[in-house]
Amino acid sequence: MNDCIFCKIVAGEIPAKKLYEDDDVVAFWDIAPQAPVHFLVIPKKHIAGPSSVTEEDEKLIGKLIRIAGDLARENGVEDCYRVIFNNGAKAGQVVFHIHLHILGGKDKPWPI
């Protein structure tokens, strides 16, 4: 996608403070954190959002969740974090490239 900011991060056209990268997935710190620990995990493959996931994508989405858990543990929030997927503008999705948020490091409630 030419205008997708996350595709540009994947391509190296836009810098990001990365926590993890492999052939399928990139994780990076959120630029406007809503918690002491707030990072995103995205697939390198462009998928618009959760409602666009196909059967073919199931393994990849499972990998996103596994990597997110590993990174939460590495960043000291393994016992207290939220995993958030937004789907659609009315749900708060701003970038239409599927991504999960990990928010941790403080007791809830916090902004969604």
Z-matrix of the N, CA and C atoms (Angstrom, degrees):
N
C 1 1.440
C 2 1.523 1 109.44
N 3 1.289 2 117.72 1 122.42
C 4 1.460 3 122.11 2 -175.41
C 5 1.525 4 114.37 3 -66.83
N 6 1.329 5 118.17 4 -33.76
C 7 1.456 6 120.42 5 -175.13
C 8 1.525 7 113.48 6 -103.54
N 9 1.314 8 118.52 7 8.81
C 10 1.461 9 122.70 8 -177.06
C 11 1.531 10 109.98 9 -85.58
N 12 1.328 11 115.93 10 118.38
C 13 1.468 12 120.23 11 -178.33
C 14 1.532 13 111.60 12 -61.56
N 15 1.332 14 117.69 13 -36.59
C 16 1.461 15 119.25 14 -179.42
C 17 1.534 16 110.83 15 -71.94
N 18 1.317 17 117.96 16 -34.57
C 19 1.468 18 119.88 17 174.24
C 20 1.526 19 109.95 18 -63.64
N 21 1.322 20 116.77 19 -35.62
C 22 1.467 21 120.73 20 177.64
C 23 1.526 22 111.17 21 -69.15
N 24 1.331 23 118.11 22 -34.66
C 25 1.462 24 120.56 23 173.71
C 26 1.521 25 109.73 24 -65.26
N 27 1.323 26 117.10 25 -45.59
C 28 1.464 27 121.64 26 177.91
C 29 1.528 28 110.41 27 -57.00
N 30 1.338 29 117.01 28 -42.38
C 31 1.466 30 122.02 29 -178.00
C 32 1.528 31 113.13 30 -76.86
N 33 1.336 32 117.59 31 -8.01
C 34 1.456 33 121.05 32 -178.83
C 35 1.519 34 113.57 33 82.42
N 36 1.330 35 117.46 34 11.03
C 37 1.459 36 121.29 35 -179.74
C 38 1.530 37 112.31 36 -80.70
N 39 1.316 38 116.56 37 -23.61
C 40 1.460 39 122.98 38 177.62
C 41 1.527 40 106.58 39 -125.62
N 42 1.337 41 117.60 40 129.90
C 43 1.464 42 118.96 41 -179.20
C 44 1.530 43 111.57 42 -73.35
N 45 1.318 44 114.63 43 151.98
C 46 1.459 45 121.90 44 175.09
C 47 1.522 46 107.23 45 -147.37
N 48 1.307 47 116.17 46 148.84
C 49 1.459 48 121.28 47 176.85
C 50 1.534 49 107.13 48 -84.13
N 51 1.325 50 115.10 49 92.34
C 52 1.465 51 121.71 50 -171.53
C 53 1.523 52 112.47 51 -80.44
N 54 1.324 53 113.91 52 141.96
C 55 1.462 54 122.09 53 172.91
C 56 1.518 55 110.76 54 -101.10
N 57 1.342 56 115.57 55 -27.86
C 58 1.469 57 120.32 56 -172.47
C 59 1.526 58 108.52 57 -160.21
N 60 1.323 59 114.34 58 146.58
C 61 1.465 60 119.91 59 172.41
C 62 1.510 61 108.95 60 -157.17
N 63 1.333 62 116.04 61 138.05
C 64 1.454 63 122.51 62 170.25
C 65 1.526 64 107.52 63 -141.71
N 66 1.305 65 118.20 64 -163.00
C 67 1.467 66 120.98 65 -177.00
C 68 1.527 67 113.69 66 -67.20
N 69 1.337 68 116.94 67 -21.74
C 70 1.464 69 121.14 68 -173.05
C 71 1.517 70 115.11 69 -114.19
N 72 1.334 71 117.59 70 -25.46
C 73 1.464 72 122.39 71 -164.94
C 74 1.523 73 110.50 72 -136.26
N 75 1.335 74 115.54 73 147.18
C 76 1.467 75 122.39 74 170.73
C 77 1.530 76 106.75 75 -131.67
N 78 1.329 77 115.90 76 138.66
C 79 1.463 78 121.60 77 173.52
C 80 1.519 79 107.98 78 -125.46
N 81 1.327 80 115.96 79 139.03
C 82 1.458 81 120.00 80 -178.34
C 83 1.520 82 109.63 81 -151.90
N 84 1.338 83 114.88 82 158.84
C 85 1.456 84 121.41 83 179.91
C 86 1.523 85 110.45 84 -69.58
N 87 1.316 86 116.37 85 140.14
C 88 1.460 87 122.07 86 176.61
C 89 1.532 88 109.06 87 -68.19
N 90 1.319 89 117.27 88 138.74
C 91 1.468 90 120.43 89 -178.31
C 92 1.534 91 112.53 90 -79.36
N 93 1.325 92 117.56 91 -12.69
C 94 1.472 93 121.92 92 176.85
C 95 1.528 94 107.82 93 -133.73
N 96 1.333 95 117.33 94 70.14
C 97 1.467 96 120.42 95 -171.88
C 98 1.526 97 113.74 96 -61.66
N 99 1.315 98 114.41 97 140.83
C 100 1.458 99 122.78 98 178.33
C 101 1.529 100 111.59 99 -105.58
N 102 1.322 101 117.40 100 3.62
C 103 1.464 102 123.72 101 179.03
C 104 1.526 103 106.90 102 -155.96
N 105 1.335 104 117.77 103 163.11
C 106 1.469 105 119.59 104 179.02
C 107 1.531 106 113.51 105 -55.41
N 108 1.321 107 116.75 106 -36.23
C 109 1.463 108 121.75 107 173.50
C 110 1.524 109 106.18 108 -116.45
N 111 1.325 110 116.27 109 115.62
C 112 1.465 111 120.83 110 -179.39
C 113 1.515 112 108.29 111 -148.04
N 114 1.332 113 114.71 112 107.94
C 115 1.454 114 119.45 113 177.57
C 116 1.520 115 109.86 114 -135.02
N 117 1.318 116 114.57 115 164.79
C 118 1.463 117 122.54 116 -179.87
C 119 1.516 118 109.23 117 -114.70
N 120 1.310 119 115.55 118 147.21
C 121 1.460 120 121.82 119 173.11
C 122 1.520 121 106.31 120 -124.70
N 123 1.336 122 116.10 121 126.07
C 124 1.468 123 120.72 122 -175.98
C 125 1.525 124 109.61 123 -131.19
N 126 1.328 125 116.75 124 151.63
C 127 1.459 126 118.78 125 169.87
C 128 1.530 127 108.89 126 -80.96
N 129 1.304 128 116.39 127 151.75
C 130 1.463 129 118.92 128 174.04
C 131 1.526 130 110.46 129 -70.37
N 132 1.315 131 116.20 130 -29.58
C 133 1.467 132 121.07 131 176.20
C 134 1.521 133 108.68 132 -70.64
N 135 1.307 134 117.17 133 133.15
C 136 1.460 135 120.58 134 177.59
C 137 1.526 136 109.27 135 -75.97
N 138 1.323 137 114.38 136 117.98
C 139 1.464 138 123.70 137 171.94
C 140 1.532 139 103.68 138 -129.53
N 141 1.308 140 118.49 139 127.32
C 142 1.463 141 121.28 140 -171.09
C 143 1.526 142 113.95 141 -61.71
N 144 1.305 143 118.43 142 -38.67
C 145 1.463 144 121.41 143 -178.49
C 146 1.509 145 110.28 144 -178.85
N 147 1.331 146 117.93 145 179.75
C 148 1.461 147 121.03 146 -178.03
C 149 1.524 148 114.10 147 -54.31
N 150 1.317 149 118.05 148 -36.66
C 151 1.474 150 118.89 149 -178.82
C 152 1.523 151 112.48 150 -74.30
N 153 1.330 152 117.02 151 -6.37
C 154 1.462 153 120.77 152 177.93
C 155 1.527 154 113.10 153 -99.87
N 156 1.318 155 117.46 154 1.01
C 157 1.465 156 121.42 155 179.82
C 158 1.525 157 108.96 156 -68.98
N 159 1.318 158 116.08 157 132.26
C 160 1.455 159 121.40 158 178.12
C 161 1.530 160 109.22 159 -107.80
N 162 1.304 161 115.51 160 171.61
C 163 1.462 162 120.68 161 176.87
C 164 1.531 163 109.89 162 -56.74
N 165 1.310 164 117.01 163 -36.81
C 166 1.461 165 122.39 164 178.35
C 167 1.543 166 112.03 165 -61.55
N 168 1.329 167 117.06 166 -27.07
C 169 1.462 168 122.13 167 -176.71
C 170 1.527 169 114.16 168 -89.25
N 171 1.324 170 118.27 169 -5.96
C 172 1.457 171 120.85 170 -172.35
C 173 1.529 172 112.88 171 -56.88
N 174 1.303 173 118.26 172 -45.61
C 175 1.463 174 120.97 173 -179.00
C 176 1.531 175 110.48 174 -63.45
N 177 1.320 176 116.93 175 -41.07
C 178 1.465 177 121.60 176 179.78
C 179 1.526 178 111.21 177 -63.38
N 180 1.322 179 118.01 178 -42.96
C 181 1.461 180 121.30 179 -179.76
C 182 1.525 181 110.23 180 -67.99
N 183 1.312 182 117.22 181 -36.89
C 184 1.460 183 120.35 182 173.91
C 185 1.520 184 111.24 183 -61.35
N 186 1.320 185 116.46 184 -38.44
C 187 1.466 186 120.57 185 177.76
C 188 1.526 187 110.71 186 -64.64
N 189 1.336 188 117.92 187 -39.18
C 190 1.468 189 120.29 188 176.72
C 191 1.521 190 110.42 189 -55.73
N 192 1.322 191 115.94 190 -45.83
C 193 1.464 192 120.53 191 -177.30
C 194 1.526 193 110.71 192 -67.21
N 195 1.318 194 117.70 193 -41.37
C 196 1.470 195 120.96 194 178.38
C 197 1.518 196 111.06 195 -62.89
N 198 1.327 197 117.36 196 -46.69
C 199 1.471 198 121.42 197 179.24
C 200 1.530 199 109.75 198 -62.32
N 201 1.323 200 117.20 199 -40.97
C 202 1.465 201 120.72 200 178.78
C 203 1.526 202 110.64 201 -59.00
N 204 1.318 203 117.42 202 -44.19
C 205 1.462 204 121.13 203 178.19
C 206 1.519 205 112.19 204 -63.55
N 207 1.327 206 116.55 205 -41.90
C 208 1.474 207 120.69 206 177.86
C 209 1.528 208 110.29 207 -61.30
N 210 1.333 209 116.49 208 -44.33
C 211 1.465 210 120.43 209 -178.50
C 212 1.529 211 111.77 210 -70.44
N 213 1.323 212 117.33 211 -33.95
C 214 1.472 213 120.11 212 175.29
C 215 1.527 214 109.15 213 -61.30
N 216 1.322 215 117.02 214 -44.65
C 217 1.465 216 121.82 215 178.15
C 218 1.527 217 110.45 216 -61.05
N 219 1.327 218 116.73 217 -46.88
C 220 1.470 219 121.39 218 -179.12
C 221 1.531 220 112.36 219 -63.43
N 222 1.330 221 116.62 220 -24.80
C 223 1.463 222 121.03 221 -177.88
C 224 1.528 223 113.07 222 -104.50
N 225 1.330 224 115.98 223 16.91
C 226 1.447 225 121.55 224 169.80
C 227 1.505 226 117.92 225 78.57
N 228 1.325 227 118.23 226 17.87
C 229 1.466 228 119.69 227 -179.00
C 230 1.529 229 112.46 228 -124.21
N 231 1.319 230 117.53 229 25.56
C 232 1.458 231 119.56 230 -173.24
C 233 1.525 232 114.27 231 -61.46
N 234 1.327 233 117.98 232 -23.89
C 235 1.460 234 119.64 233 -177.78
C 236 1.524 235 113.40 234 -100.18
N 237 1.346 236 117.54 235 2.47
C 238 1.462 237 119.05 236 -177.89
C 239 1.528 238 110.50 237 -160.13
N 240 1.320 239 115.72 238 86.67
C 241 1.467 240 119.92 239 176.03
C 242 1.515 241 109.66 240 -150.45
N 243 1.322 242 114.78 241 159.63
C 244 1.454 243 121.84 242 176.37
C 245 1.517 244 109.05 243 -109.27
N 246 1.320 245 115.00 244 145.01
C 247 1.460 246 122.64 245 173.56
C 248 1.520 247 105.88 246 -113.41
N 249 1.328 248 116.49 247 121.44
C 250 1.462 249 119.57 248 -176.61
C 251 1.528 250 110.10 249 -127.75
N 252 1.327 251 114.99 250 126.70
C 253 1.456 252 123.16 251 167.28
C 254 1.529 253 105.70 252 -112.46
N 255 1.308 254 118.11 253 128.84
C 256 1.454 255 121.45 254 172.19
C 257 1.524 256 107.83 255 -102.19
N 258 1.322 257 116.52 256 143.13
C 259 1.456 258 120.33 257 179.63
C 260 1.521 259 109.80 258 -130.39
N 261 1.313 260 116.09 259 104.24
C 262 1.458 261 121.26 260 177.82
C 263 1.518 262 112.50 261 94.83
N 264 1.300 263 115.55 262 154.22
C 265 1.463 264 122.11 263 -176.78
C 266 1.526 265 112.39 264 -59.24
N 267 1.324 266 117.39 265 -39.86
C 268 1.462 267 120.00 266 -179.03
C 269 1.523 268 112.16 267 -67.09
N 270 1.328 269 117.61 268 -19.16
C 271 1.464 270 122.18 269 177.37
C 272 1.525 271 111.58 270 -94.62
N 273 1.322 272 116.66 271 0.21
C 274 1.460 273 120.06 272 178.23
C 275 1.509 274 115.14 273 100.70
N 276 1.331 275 117.82 274 4.94
C 277 1.465 276 119.06 275 177.65
C 278 1.523 277 108.40 276 -71.85
N 279 1.324 278 115.82 277 124.05
C 280 1.458 279 121.83 278 -178.58
C 281 1.523 280 110.78 279 -105.89
N 282 1.326 281 116.65 280 -39.64
C 283 1.460 282 122.02 281 177.26
C 284 1.523 283 106.83 282 -105.37
N 285 1.322 284 116.63 283 122.78
C 286 1.456 285 121.40 284 -174.94
C 287 1.528 286 111.47 285 -92.08
N 288 1.325 287 112.61 286 60.06
C 289 1.464 288 125.45 287 172.25
C 290 1.521 289 102.29 288 -139.79
N 291 1.315 290 117.46 289 118.55
C 292 1.465 291 119.61 290 -172.63
C 293 1.528 292 110.68 291 -51.44
N 294 1.306 293 114.75 292 136.76
C 295 1.463 294 120.97 293 178.79
C 296 1.513 295 108.28 294 -156.43
N 297 1.313 296 114.60 295 148.69
C 298 1.447 297 118.09 296 174.00
C 299 1.511 298 108.94 297 -112.97
N 300 1.314 299 114.78 298 143.48
C 301 1.456 300 122.43 299 176.77
C 302 1.519 301 107.79 300 -98.70
N 303 1.304 302 117.06 301 137.13
C 304 1.459 303 122.85 302 166.30
C 305 1.520 304 105.96 303 -111.33
N 306 1.326 305 115.78 304 122.62
C 307 1.462 306 122.03 305 177.76
C 308 1.523 307 107.80 306 -124.70
N 309 1.307 308 116.21 307 125.95
C 310 1.450 309 120.21 308 179.68
C 311 1.520 310 111.18 309 -156.84
N 312 1.316 311 114.27 310 179.91
C 313 1.447 312 119.56 311 176.42
C 314 1.506 313 114.85 312 97.04
N 315 1.324 314 117.85 313 3.31
C 316 1.456 315 120.86 314 171.97
C 317 1.527 316 107.65 315 -153.96
N 318 1.313 317 114.34 316 154.08
C 319 1.467 318 119.40 317 179.78
C 320 1.514 319 109.53 318 -68.66
N 321 1.325 320 116.69 319 144.46
C 322 1.446 321 118.63 320 174.85
C 323 1.497 322 109.74 321 -72.28
N 324 1.275 323 125.46 322 159.30
C 325 1.450 324 122.47 323 6.75
C 326 1.524 325 112.88 324 -84.59
N 327 1.267 326 115.19 325 155.72
C 328 1.453 327 123.09 326 170.73
C 329 1.511 328 106.04 327 -142.99
N 330 1.301 329 117.96 328 168.48
C 331 1.472 330 118.51 329 -179.54
C 332 1.521 331 111.53 330 -60.06
N 333 1.298 332 114.51 331 146.84
C 334 1.465 333 119.56 332 178.46
C 335 1.501 334 108.09 333 -89.42
